[in-house]
Amino acid sequence: MRVSRGLSWLGFAAVLSTSSAVALAQPAATQPGGGPDPAPAGDPEAAPGVVITELMYNPISGEGYQPDPETEPDRRAIPNRVEYVELYNAGDRPVDLRGWRLRDEDGSTGPIPPGPPMPPGGVVLLIPHEQLEADFRAAWGLARPTRVVRLTAWGPEGLNNLANSPSDKNEILDLVASDGVLVDRVNYDDDSPWPADGRGGPSIYLLPTVFGPNADPALSNDDGTAWRNSADGVLGGRTAQSGGFYRQGDVGSPGFVPAKAPESSEAEAPAPTE
């Protein structure tokens, strides 16, 4: 989805505030799977500036497996566990995420449960319900008060796994508000210009040039050139600690969004958002 800066786009004026926050415009898009279009965003209240800023879609650690009941009737299903999606509030007001969902061409997760509003500059991590919050925090050294939310139906009954071999048709990941409004969309891929995906991980993260103080209005977080692979020691990147569902080798930056960090790839990694 494109991030607008003081521009009228598809009938919605997205205005950059004096605090360098951004608001997201509502794109014209058909719901994956041929469903109806999401409800349009009629005003800024309907399209708060919440952005998908990081995806762990193909971790080294086991992320789950759903056997084919016809060809693998005796193979045990393994729940999805170590994927995650990071959200960042690039707007200038708190946002109530209650009832919001992730959705792709397979289905949607359960709703985000009631909780504290997401403050401007705040980060929320969405994880499968099969993973305990304490285990996720321990693996990534993630301190409070960064909110971690466990979502139900992140499996065959809903969203399923995030695609490990994504394409222009798979994976189309939507963030949908409780009233059906499409807040953000990332149709990620692993072919150029998107970051290449090796055998397992790392996560991919959104560059600050898309939503930071010096945001380029021509860029979008649905544009592969705006994303990079996470790297240990760069912009919050770190290697997850082994234990539980995690094996040594997963690299990500959950909890740190480089909106105000130096944009050089040589920048040292600061501590996660607290």
C-alpha positions in Angstrom: 0.0 0.0 0.0 1.3 3.5 -0.9 2.1 6.0 1.8 0.9 9.4 0.8 2.3 12.7 2.0 0.0 15.7 1.7 -1.5 14.2 -1.5 -5.1 13.4 -2.5 -5.0 9.8 -3.7 -8.0 7.8 -4.7 -10.3 10.2 -3.0 -8.6 10.3 0.4 -6.3 13.1 1.5 -3.4 11.7 3.5 -1.7 14.5 5.3 1.7 14.5 6.9 1.5 16.0 10.4 4.0 18.4 12.0 5.2 15.4 14.0 6.3 13.7 10.8 3.6 11.1 11.1 2.0 9.7 8.0 -1.5 8.6 7.2 -2.2 5.7 4.8 -4.5 6.1 1.8 -7.0 3.4 1.0 -6.2 1.6 -2.3 -8.8 0.3 -4.7 -8.3 -3.5 -4.4 -10.4 -6.6 -4.5 -10.4 -8.9 -1.5 -8.2 -12.0 -2.1 -10.3 -15.0 -3.1 -12.7 -13.0 -5.1 -14.6 -11.6 -2.2 -16.1 -8.1 -2.0 -13.9 -5.0 -1.9 -13.2 -3.8 1.6 -15.3 -0.8 2.8 -13.8 2.5 1.6 -12.0 4.8 3.9 -14.1 7.9 4.0 -12.0 10.0 6.3 -8.7 9.8 8.2 -10.5 8.1 11.2 -11.2 5.1 8.9 -7.6 4.7 7.7 -5.2 5.3 10.6 -1.5 5.3 9.8 -0.7 1.7 10.9 1.9 0.0 8.7 3.2 -3.5 8.3 6.9 -3.1 8.9 8.4 -6.5 9.3 7.5 -10.1 8.2 9.1 -13.3 9.4 7.6 -15.6 6.8 10.2 -18.4 6.3 12.2 -18.9 9.6 14.9 -21.5 10.1 13.1 -22.8 13.1 10.1 -25.1 12.4 7.1 -22.9 11.5 4.5 -25.7 11.3 3.4 -28.2 8.8 -0.1 -29.2 7.5 0.0 -32.6 5.8 -2.3 -33.4 2.8 -5.0 -35.7 4.3 -5.2 -37.6 1.0 -1.5 -38.3 0.4 -0.3 -38.1 4.0 -3.1 -39.5 6.1 -0.8 -40.7 8.9 1.4 -37.7 9.2 0.9 -35.5 12.2 0.1 -31.8 11.7 2.5 -29.4 13.4 0.9 -26.0 14.4 2.4 -22.8 13.1 4.6 -21.3 15.8 7.5 -18.9 15.0 6.3 -16.6 12.2 5.5 -13.0 13.2 4.2 -9.8 11.7 5.2 -6.4 13.1 2.9 -3.3 13.0 4.0 0.3 13.5 1.8 3.3 14.2 3.2 6.0 11.9 0.2 8.2 12.7 -0.2 11.0 15.2 -2.9 9.5 17.4 -3.5 6.3 19.3 -5.2 3.5 17.5 -7.5 0.8 18.9 -6.6 -2.5 17.3 -9.5 -4.4 18.8 -11.1 -6.7 16.2 -8.4 -6.1 13.6 -7.2 -9.2 11.6 -4.6 -10.5 9.3 -6.0 -11.9 6.0 -4.6 -13.5 2.9 -5.9 -15.5 0.0 -6.4 -18.6 2.3 -8.4 -16.9 5.0 -8.0 -14.7 8.1 -6.8 -14.9 11.6 -9.0 -14.5 14.6 -9.4 -10.9 15.8 -6.9 -8.9 17.9 -8.4 -9.0 21.5 -9.1 -5.9 23.5 -6.0 -4.2 24.9 -4.3 -0.8 25.3 -4.5 1.5 22.3 -1.4 1.6 20.0 0.3 4.9 20.7 1.9 7.0 18.0 5.3 5.5 17.3 4.2 2.3 19.0 5.0 -1.2 17.8 2.8 -4.4 18.1 4.0 -7.9 17.3 1.4 -10.4 16.0 2.3 -14.1 16.5 0.5 -17.4 16.1 -1.6 -18.5 19.2 0.4 -21.7 19.4 3.4 -19.7 20.6 3.5 -18.4 24.1 4.2 -14.7 24.6 6.9 -15.4 27.2 8.8 -17.7 24.7 8.7 -15.1 22.0 10.0 -12.4 24.3 12.8 -14.7 25.6 13.9 -15.7 22.1 14.1 -12.2 20.8 15.0 -10.3 24.0 11.9 -8.3 23.7 11.2 -6.0 26.7 7.9 -4.6 27.8 5.8 -2.5 27.1 6.0 -3.5 23.4 2.8 -5.4 23.0 2.8 -9.0 21.7 -0.6 -10.4 20.6 -1.3 -14.1 20.0 -3.8 -14.6 17.2 -6.1 -17.6 16.8 -6.7 -19.2 13.4 -3.1 -18.7 12.2 -3.2 -22.1 10.7 -5.3 -24.3 8.3 -8.5 -23.1 9.8 -7.7 -19.5 8.8 -4.7 -17.6 7.6 -2.6 -20.7 7.3 1.2 -20.2 7.1 2.7 -17.1 5.5 3.9 -18.3 2.1 7.5 -19.5 2.0 7.7 -19.2 -1.8 5.6 -16.1 -2.3 4.5 -14.7 -5.7 2.3 -12.0 -7.0 -0.7 -14.1 -6.2 0.6 -15.8 -3.0 1.2 -14.1 -0.6 -1.1 -11.1 -0.5 -1.1 -10.1 3.2 -3.8 -7.7 4.4 -4.3 -5.8 7.7 -8.0 -5.3 8.1 -9.8 -3.2 10.6 -12.8 -4.4 12.6 -15.2 -2.8 10.2 -13.7 -4.4 7.1 -11.6 -1.4 6.0 -8.3 -2.4 4.4 -5.7 -0.6 6.4 -2.5 -2.0 4.8 -1.5 -4.6 2.2 1.9 -6.2 1.4 2.0 -8.5 -1.6 5.5 -9.7 -0.8 7.7 -11.9 -3.0 11.2 -13.4 -2.9 12.2 -12.4 -6.5 13.8 -9.1 -7.4 13.1 -6.3 -6.5 12.1 -8.0 -3.2 14.9 -9.3 -0.9 16.0 -12.8 -1.9 14.9 -15.7 0.4 17.4 -18.3 1.3 16.7 -21.6 3.1 15.0 -20.3 6.2 14.9 -16.7 7.2 15.8 -14.0 7.9 12.9 -11.7 8.3 12.3 -8.8 5.9 11.9 -5.2 7.2 10.6 -1.9 5.8 13.1 0.9 5.2 12.5 4.2 7.1 12.4 6.0 3.8 8.8 4.8 3.4 7.4 6.2 6.6 10.1 8.1 8.5 10.6 11.9 8.8 12.1 12.0 5.3 9.6 9.7 3.7 9.6 9.5 -0.1 6.0 9.9 -1.3 6.8 7.8 -4.4 7.6 4.7 -2.3 5.2 2.1 -0.9 5.5 -0.7 1.6 4.1 -2.9 -1.2 7.2 -2.1 -3.3 10.0 -4.7 -3.0 12.7 -2.0 -3.3 11.5 -0.6 0.1 12.4 -3.8 2.0 15.6 -5.5 3.2 16.6 -8.7 4.8 17.3 -8.4 8.5 21.0 -8.7 9.5 22.5 -9.3 12.9 23.8 -5.9 14.2 22.0 -3.7 11.6 19.0 -1.6 12.5 17.9 -3.7 15.5 18.7 -7.0 13.8 19.6 -9.9 16.1 19.7 -13.6 16.2 17.0 -15.3 18.2 18.1 -17.3 21.3 17.8 -21.1 21.0 15.2 -22.7 23.1 11.6 -24.0 22.9 10.5 -23.9 19.3 13.6 -21.9 18.2 16.8 -23.2 16.7 19.9 -21.1 16.5 19.9 -19.0 13.3 16.7 -17.0 13.1 17.5 -13.4 12.4 15.0 -10.5 12.8 14.4 -7.1 14.4 11.0 -7.5 16.2 10.2 -4.5 18.3 12.6 -2.1 16.6 11.3 0.1 13.8 14.0 2.3 12.3 11.8 5.3 11.6 14.3 7.7 13.2 17.5 5.6 12.8 20.3 6.5 10.4 19.4 5.0 7.0 22.9 3.8 6.4 23.2 0.0 6.4 26.3 0.4 8.6 24.3 1.8 11.5 24.7 0.0 14.8 21.6 -1.8 16.1 19.9 -0.1 19.0 18.0 -1.9 21.6 14.4 -3.0 20.9 11.6 -0.5 21.4 10.6 -0.3 25.1 
